[in-house]
Amino acid sequence: MSKFVKVGAGWKKETKAGKGFISGKLNDGTMLSIWANEHKTADKHPDYEFSMDYETAQKLDLVSDYDKERLERDETNAQVKDEPF
């Protein structure tokens, strides 16, 4: 049987729009947020989603291919919008 150890702590918080989440800090100082999965449509889908700033996630090799592609598209679209036409 696996033994568990405390690796961080979390605090209940709320956005200005009233959306609840957990703000967490791991023992190494890494910050993350835990949100209820608003896209859950089946029992096998996770109840919560974890997120953290992109740079930290990238260093830890936690950025999914989907997010990499989405962020690249967003960056490309932002560059196009910034062009003075």
ZIDATA-V840266 format. One line per field, one symbol per residue. ss: DSSP state (2 for helix, 1 for strand, 0 for the rest). phi: phi as a letter, one per 30 degrees, with the letter a starting at -180 (. if undefined). A space follows every 50 residues. Layout:
ss = ???
phi = ???
This chain:
ss = 00000001111111000001111111000011111100000000000111 10022222200000222222222222222222000
phi = .dccbdclbbbdbbdddiddacccbdedjdcbbbbdddcdbbeddddbbc badeddddddhcddeededdddddddddddddddc
